[in-house]
Amino acid sequence: MNEFVEYLSKLDDPDHRERVEEVLQWVMETYPQLVPRVAWNQPMFTDHGTFIIAFSTAKKHMAVAPETAAIDHFAQDIKAGGHSSTKQLIRMSWDRPVDYALLEKLIAFNIEDKADMTKFWR
């Protein structure tokens, strides 16, 4: 979690900070093979040098960025979960529980789909 201490310290809202820390800890425990880092001012995880998922915060939501391919692949799950999305991110509202089932699908998909990838982005 040391990789994220400085990032987390800059989050003004203590509830948002706690939520983001909880999610980052969950990713680290669930996928210990992923490498945590902060880049482009957002916490993210990589696997063998390729991007898997990143997180950022906004006033009304935590943004989850798993790349367009994962968002497209799970469009129905995103909608069914009551989340809105753009081409690049999914908005998880602060006033709802974290959708760990969706996070698990997104991360597992990217790990498998990018297993042979040598570039950072798709």
N, CA and C atoms as a LAMMPS dump frame, in Angstrom:
ITEM: TIMESTEP
0
ITEM: NUMBER OF ATOMS
366
ITEM: BOX BOUNDS ff ff ff
-5.0000000000000000e+02 5.0000000000000000e+02
-5.0000000000000000e+02 5.0000000000000000e+02
-5.0000000000000000e+02 5.0000000000000000e+02
ITEM: ATOMS id mol type element x y z
1 1 1 N 0.821 -1.192 0
2 1 2 C 0 0 0
3 1 3 C 0.866 1.258 0
4 2 1 N 2.155 1.076 0.227
5 2 2 C 3.071 2.216 0.275
6 2 3 C 3.063 3.024 -1.021
7 3 1 N 2.812 2.347 -2.149
8 3 2 C 2.813 3.023 -3.438
9 3 3 C 1.731 4.101 -3.513
10 4 1 N 0.688 3.947 -2.726
11 4 2 C -0.472 4.823 -2.829
12 4 3 C -0.605 5.836 -1.689
13 5 1 N 0.296 5.83 -0.729
14 5 2 C 0.181 6.699 0.451
15 5 3 C 0.089 8.174 0.052
16 6 1 N 0.963 8.626 -0.803
17 6 2 C 0.96 10.036 -1.197
18 6 3 C -0.326 10.382 -1.947
19 7 1 N -0.742 9.525 -2.875
20 7 2 C -1.991 9.773 -3.61
21 7 3 C -3.167 9.883 -2.645
22 8 1 N -3.289 8.928 -1.757
23 8 2 C -4.409 8.909 -0.815
24 8 3 C -4.396 10.136 0.097
25 9 1 N -3.217 10.589 0.48
26 9 2 C -3.118 11.741 1.384
27 9 3 C -3.661 13.017 0.742
28 10 1 N -3.76 13.05 -0.569
29 10 2 C -4.248 14.236 -1.28
30 10 3 C -5.767 14.248 -1.455
31 11 1 N -6.433 13.165 -1.061
32 11 2 C -7.891 13.122 -1.164
33 11 3 C -8.481 13.812 0.054
34 12 1 N -9.181 14.903 -0.178
35 12 2 C -9.703 15.718 0.917
36 12 3 C -10.832 15.054 1.69
37 13 1 N -11.721 14.396 0.991
38 13 2 C -12.89 13.79 1.65
39 13 3 C -12.468 12.483 2.322
40 14 1 N -12.569 12.4 3.656
41 14 2 C -12.114 11.184 4.348
42 14 3 C -12.908 9.933 3.953
43 15 1 N -14.187 10.086 3.633
44 15 2 C -14.979 8.929 3.199
45 15 3 C -14.513 8.426 1.838
46 16 1 N -14.204 9.346 0.938
47 16 2 C -13.703 8.956 -0.382
48 16 3 C -12.331 8.299 -0.249
49 17 1 N -11.49 8.89 0.587
50 17 2 C -10.153 8.329 0.816
51 17 3 C -10.251 6.905 1.348
52 18 1 N -11.136 6.699 2.318
53 18 2 C -11.309 5.368 2.899
54 18 3 C -11.817 4.375 1.853
55 19 1 N -12.756 4.804 1.026
56 19 2 C -13.307 3.93 -0.013
57 19 3 C -12.246 3.548 -1.034
58 20 1 N -11.486 4.511 -1.491
59 20 2 C -10.441 4.232 -2.474
60 20 3 C -9.381 3.316 -1.873
61 21 1 N -8.987 3.592 -0.645
62 21 2 C -7.998 2.738 0.021
63 21 3 C -8.51 1.306 0.146
64 22 1 N -9.775 1.159 0.482
65 22 2 C -10.388 -0.17 0.597
66 22 3 C -10.344 -0.909 -0.741
67 23 1 N -10.67 -0.214 -1.821
68 23 2 C -10.668 -0.831 -3.151
69 23 3 C -9.248 -1.214 -3.563
70 24 1 N -8.297 -0.323 -3.353
71 24 2 C -6.918 -0.623 -3.711
72 24 3 C -6.386 -1.812 -2.915
73 25 1 N -6.708 -1.868 -1.648
74 25 2 C -6.292 -2.988 -0.802
75 25 3 C -6.921 -4.289 -1.299
76 26 1 N -8.195 -4.212 -1.671
77 26 2 C -8.892 -5.396 -2.195
78 26 3 C -8.205 -5.909 -3.462
79 27 1 N -7.862 -5.003 -4.373
80 27 2 C -7.184 -5.421 -5.603
81 27 3 C -5.857 -6.087 -5.258
82 28 1 N -5.1 -5.499 -4.349
83 28 2 C -3.795 -6.057 -3.987
84 28 3 C -3.919 -7.447 -3.355
85 29 1 N -4.944 -7.638 -2.539
86 29 2 C -5.141 -8.939 -1.891
87 29 3 C -5.719 -9.977 -2.846
88 30 1 N -6.598 -9.554 -3.729
89 30 2 C -7.262 -10.477 -4.651
90 30 3 C -6.363 -10.86 -5.819
91 31 1 N -5.527 -9.924 -6.249
92 31 2 C -4.637 -10.137 -7.392
93 31 3 C -3.204 -9.769 -7.004
94 32 1 N -2.58 -10.576 -6.156
95 32 2 C -1.241 -10.22 -5.663
96 32 3 C -0.173 -10.177 -6.758
97 33 1 N -0.449 -10.757 -7.908
98 33 2 C 0.521 -10.731 -9.005
99 33 3 C 0.558 -9.374 -9.716
100 34 1 N -0.448 -8.528 -9.504
101 34 2 C -0.474 -7.226 -10.156
102 34 3 C 0.477 -6.256 -9.46
103 35 1 N 1.053 -5.38 -10.251
104 35 2 C 2.019 -4.412 -9.743
105 35 3 C 1.305 -3.073 -9.53
106 36 1 N 1.277 -2.577 -8.28
107 36 2 C 0.654 -1.288 -8.007
108 36 3 C 1.598 -0.141 -8.331
109 37 1 N 1.036 0.957 -8.849
110 37 2 C 1.834 2.148 -9.116
111 37 3 C 0.909 3.341 -9.3
112 38 1 N 1.458 4.517 -9.22
113 38 2 C 0.722 5.734 -9.52
114 38 3 C 1.332 6.314 -10.794
115 39 1 N 0.492 6.57 -11.78
116 39 2 C 0.916 7.197 -13.026
117 39 3 C -0.238 8.045 -13.53
118 40 1 N 0.099 9.139 -14.188
119 40 2 C -0.932 10.071 -14.644
120 40 3 C -1.823 10.494 -13.476
121 41 1 N -1.218 10.605 -12.316
122 41 2 C -1.884 11.018 -11.074
123 41 3 C -3.064 10.124 -10.693
124 42 1 N -2.938 8.848 -10.973
125 42 2 C -3.983 7.917 -10.557
126 42 3 C -3.377 6.569 -10.191
127 43 1 N -3.94 5.948 -9.161
128 43 2 C -3.459 4.613 -8.799
129 43 3 C -3.879 3.614 -9.866
130 44 1 N -2.965 2.729 -10.188
131 44 2 C -3.252 1.725 -11.22
132 44 3 C -2.502 0.443 -10.923
133 45 1 N -2.887 -0.576 -11.675
134 45 2 C -2.252 -1.882 -11.546
135 45 3 C -1.868 -2.376 -12.927
136 46 1 N -0.69 -2.995 -12.982
137 46 2 C -0.202 -3.553 -14.239
138 46 3 C 0.139 -5.031 -14.041
139 47 1 N 0.257 -5.719 -15.161
140 47 2 C 0.645 -7.126 -15.158
141 47 3 C 1.659 -7.309 -16.273
142 48 1 N 2.826 -7.812 -15.982
143 48 2 C 3.941 -7.976 -16.917
144 48 3 C 4.122 -6.736 -17.809
145 49 1 N 3.998 -5.546 -17.194
146 49 2 C 4.241 -4.302 -17.904
147 49 3 C 3.077 -3.778 -18.731
148 50 1 N 1.94 -4.441 -18.669
149 50 2 C 0.772 -3.976 -19.415
150 50 3 C -0.317 -3.494 -18.45
151 51 1 N -1.022 -2.464 -18.856
152 51 2 C -2.06 -1.841 -18.038
153 51 3 C -3.224 -2.806 -17.808
154 52 1 N -3.717 -2.847 -16.561
155 52 2 C -4.882 -3.669 -16.23
156 52 3 C -6.059 -2.805 -15.796
157 53 1 N -5.862 -1.914 -14.817
158 53 2 C -6.969 -1.09 -14.33
159 53 3 C -6.407 0.105 -13.564
160 54 1 N -7.179 1.21 -13.586
161 54 2 C -6.802 2.407 -12.825
162 54 3 C -8.051 2.986 -12.171
163 55 1 N -7.811 3.814 -11.171
164 55 2 C -8.894 4.432 -10.42
165 55 3 C -8.613 5.922 -10.27
166 56 1 N -9.674 6.71 -10.208
167 56 2 C -9.541 8.13 -9.918
168 56 3 C -10.82 8.58 -9.218
169 57 1 N -10.804 9.81 -8.741
170 57 2 C -11.954 10.287 -7.982
171 57 3 C -12.529 11.553 -8.595
172 58 1 N -13.816 11.732 -8.383
173 58 2 C -14.536 12.939 -8.766
174 58 3 C -15.52 13.241 -7.65
175 59 1 N -16.164 14.352 -7.739
176 59 2 C -17.054 14.781 -6.659
177 59 3 C -18.149 13.75 -6.358
178 60 1 N -18.732 13.161 -7.397
179 60 2 C -19.877 12.267 -7.199
180 60 3 C -19.574 10.788 -7.381
181 61 1 N -18.345 10.463 -7.783
182 61 2 C -18.059 9.053 -8.05
183 61 3 C -16.567 8.74 -8.001
184 62 1 N -16.317 7.444 -7.917
185 62 2 C -14.98 6.907 -8.133
186 62 3 C -14.985 6.399 -9.569
187 63 1 N -14.005 6.812 -10.336
188 63 2 C -13.915 6.362 -11.719
189 63 3 C -13.026 5.124 -11.796
190 64 1 N -13.488 4.156 -12.56
191 64 2 C -12.762 2.913 -12.784
192 64 3 C -12.419 2.882 -14.272
193 65 1 N -11.143 2.755 -14.591
194 65 2 C -10.695 2.788 -15.976
195 65 3 C -10.013 1.468 -16.342
196 66 1 N -10.757 0.554 -16.998
197 66 2 C -10.17 -0.723 -17.389
198 66 3 C -9.833 -0.824 -18.886
199 67 1 N -9.894 0.255 -19.629
200 67 2 C -9.746 0.347 -21.077
201 67 3 C -11.075 0.012 -21.763
202 68 1 N -11.211 0.513 -22.969
203 68 2 C -12.457 0.411 -23.727
204 68 3 C -12.893 -1.028 -23.97
205 69 1 N -11.973 -1.923 -24.266
206 69 2 C -12.336 -3.31 -24.578
207 69 3 C -13.101 -3.957 -23.421
208 70 1 N -12.667 -3.725 -22.209
209 70 2 C -13.344 -4.3 -21.042
210 70 3 C -14.696 -3.636 -20.818
211 71 1 N -14.761 -2.327 -21.007
212 71 2 C -16.033 -1.618 -20.847
213 71 3 C -17.04 -2.131 -21.87
214 72 1 N -16.606 -2.265 -23.11
215 72 2 C -17.501 -2.785 -24.155
216 72 3 C -17.941 -4.212 -23.845
217 73 1 N -17.004 -5.033 -23.402
218 73 2 C -17.302 -6.444 -23.126
219 73 3 C -18.34 -6.599 -22.002
220 74 1 N -18.284 -5.73 -21.012
221 74 2 C -19.182 -5.837 -19.86
222 74 3 C -20.229 -4.721 -19.823
223 75 1 N -20.594 -4.197 -20.97
224 75 2 C -21.561 -3.092 -21.047
225 75 3 C -22.877 -3.428 -20.353
226 76 1 N -23.361 -4.637 -20.526
227 76 2 C -24.627 -5.039 -19.893
228 76 3 C -24.474 -5.113 -18.373
229 77 1 N -23.378 -5.637 -17.899
230 77 2 C -23.128 -5.728 -16.456
231 77 3 C -23.013 -4.332 -15.838
232 78 1 N -22.376 -3.437 -16.562
233 78 2 C -22.211 -2.06 -16.079
234 78 3 C -23.579 -1.405 -15.938
235 79 1 N -24.383 -1.551 -16.971
236 79 2 C -25.724 -0.97 -16.951
237 79 3 C -26.591 -1.628 -15.882
238 80 1 N -26.536 -2.949 -15.8
239 80 2 C -27.335 -3.688 -14.807
240 80 3 C -26.949 -3.302 -13.38
241 81 1 N -25.701 -2.938 -13.183
242 81 2 C -25.233 -2.535 -11.867
243 81 3 C -25.592 -1.096 -11.516
244 82 1 N -26.221 -0.402 -12.454
245 82 2 C -26.628 0.965 -12.196
246 82 3 C -25.517 1.985 -12.342
247 83 1 N -24.457 1.621 -13.051
248 83 2 C -23.315 2.512 -13.257
249 83 3 C -23.422 3.191 -14.617
250 84 1 N -22.9 4.384 -14.704
251 84 2 C -22.798 5.032 -16.003
252 84 3 C -21.355 4.887 -16.471
253 85 1 N -21.16 5.047 -17.771
254 85 2 C -19.806 4.892 -18.3
255 85 3 C -19.611 5.766 -19.524
256 86 1 N -18.353 5.956 -19.843
257 86 2 C -17.946 6.598 -21.086
258 86 3 C -17.107 5.557 -21.819
259 87 1 N -16.503 5.954 -22.897
260 87 2 C -15.65 5.033 -23.643
261 87 3 C -14.443 4.582 -22.815
262 88 1 N -14.004 5.437 -21.871
263 88 2 C -12.774 5.157 -21.129
264 88 3 C -12.951 4.833 -19.648
265 89 1 N -14.132 5.099 -19.07
266 89 2 C -14.259 4.857 -17.629
267 89 3 C -15.682 4.52 -17.212
268 90 1 N -15.761 3.932 -16.029
269 90 2 C -17.029 3.571 -15.396
270 90 3 C -17.136 4.41 -14.133
271 91 1 N -18.304 4.984 -13.909
272 91 2 C -18.521 5.799 -12.712
273 91 3 C -19.232 4.965 -11.648
274 92 1 N -18.571 4.8 -10.505
275 92 2 C -19.179 4.113 -9.364
276 92 3 C -19.488 5.165 -8.31
277 93 1 N -20.754 5.412 -8.127
278 93 2 C -21.224 6.466 -7.236
279 93 3 C -20.77 6.236 -5.801
280 94 1 N -20.417 7.331 -5.139
281 94 2 C -19.991 7.255 -3.735
282 94 3 C -21.118 6.784 -2.826
283 95 1 N -22.372 7.02 -3.213
284 95 2 C -23.487 6.698 -2.32
285 95 3 C -24.01 5.27 -2.485
286 96 1 N -23.259 4.435 -3.197
287 96 2 C -23.623 3.024 -3.355
288 96 3 C -22.432 2.153 -2.967
289 97 1 N -22.696 0.914 -2.576
290 97 2 C -21.573 0.017 -2.238
291 97 3 C -20.681 -0.227 -3.455
292 98 1 N -19.431 -0.521 -3.204
293 98 2 C -18.503 -0.849 -4.282
294 98 3 C -18.976 -2.133 -4.961
295 99 1 N -18.971 -2.132 -6.268
296 99 2 C -19.399 -3.295 -7.051
297 99 3 C -18.182 -4.193 -7.3
298 100 1 N -17.823 -4.939 -6.258
299 100 2 C -16.645 -5.804 -6.365
300 100 3 C -16.822 -6.911 -7.395
301 101 1 N -18.038 -7.374 -7.597
302 101 2 C -18.273 -8.415 -8.609
303 101 3 C -17.907 -7.888 -9.997
304 102 1 N -18.284 -6.659 -10.281
305 102 2 C -17.934 -6.061 -11.568
306 102 3 C -16.431 -5.824 -11.654
307 103 1 N -15.83 -5.311 -10.596
308 103 2 C -14.377 -5.109 -10.604
309 103 3 C -13.645 -6.416 -10.881
310 104 1 N -14.113 -7.481 -10.249
311 104 2 C -13.477 -8.784 -10.455
312 104 3 C -13.573 -9.213 -11.917
313 105 1 N -14.724 -9.028 -12.537
314 105 2 C -14.889 -9.382 -13.952
315 105 3 C -13.96 -8.559 -14.837
316 106 1 N -13.907 -7.265 -14.593
317 106 2 C -13.073 -6.376 -15.404
318 106 3 C -11.592 -6.743 -15.302
319 107 1 N -11.129 -6.944 -14.08
320 107 2 C -9.715 -7.261 -13.872
321 107 3 C -9.365 -8.63 -14.445
322 108 1 N -10.193 -9.624 -14.179
323 108 2 C -9.933 -10.971 -14.703
324 108 3 C -9.929 -10.97 -16.233
325 109 1 N -10.854 -10.245 -16.82
326 109 2 C -10.911 -10.135 -18.287
327 109 3 C -9.621 -9.536 -18.825
328 110 1 N -9.177 -8.435 -18.24
329 110 2 C -7.967 -7.787 -18.736
330 110 3 C -6.73 -8.651 -18.548
331 111 1 N -6.636 -9.325 -17.422
332 111 2 C -5.483 -10.205 -17.201
333 111 3 C -5.439 -11.288 -18.278
334 112 1 N -6.56 -11.905 -18.539
335 112 2 C -6.607 -12.973 -19.547
336 112 3 C -6.439 -12.422 -20.959
337 113 1 N -7.167 -11.366 -21.277
338 113 2 C -7.154 -10.812 -22.627
339 113 3 C -5.798 -10.225 -23.002
340 114 1 N -5.054 -9.758 -22.019
341 114 2 C -3.77 -9.121 -22.287
342 114 3 C -2.576 -10.002 -21.892
343 115 1 N -2.818 -11.273 -21.708
344 115 2 C -1.77 -12.192 -21.237
345 115 3 C -0.54 -12.206 -22.138
346 116 1 N -0.729 -12.098 -23.432
347 116 2 C 0.396 -12.143 -24.364
348 116 3 C 0.796 -10.77 -24.879
349 117 1 N 0.195 -9.742 -24.326
350 117 2 C 0.455 -8.394 -24.8
351 117 3 C 1.787 -7.878 -24.279
352 118 1 N 2.519 -7.181 -25.12
353 118 2 C 3.813 -6.629 -24.723
354 118 3 C 3.793 -5.109 -24.615
355 119 1 N 2.698 -4.48 -25.05
356 119 2 C 2.569 -3.03 -24.954
357 119 3 C 1.762 -2.669 -23.704
358 120 1 N 1.919 -1.422 -23.235
359 120 2 C 1.209 -0.962 -22.05
360 120 3 C -0.301 -0.88 -22.313
361 121 1 N -0.681 -0.229 -23.408
362 121 2 C -2.095 -0.072 -23.771
363 121 3 C -2.455 -1.017 -24.907
364 122 1 N -3.729 -1.303 -25.045
365 122 2 C -4.201 -2.096 -26.188
366 122 3 C -3.988 -1.314 -27.461
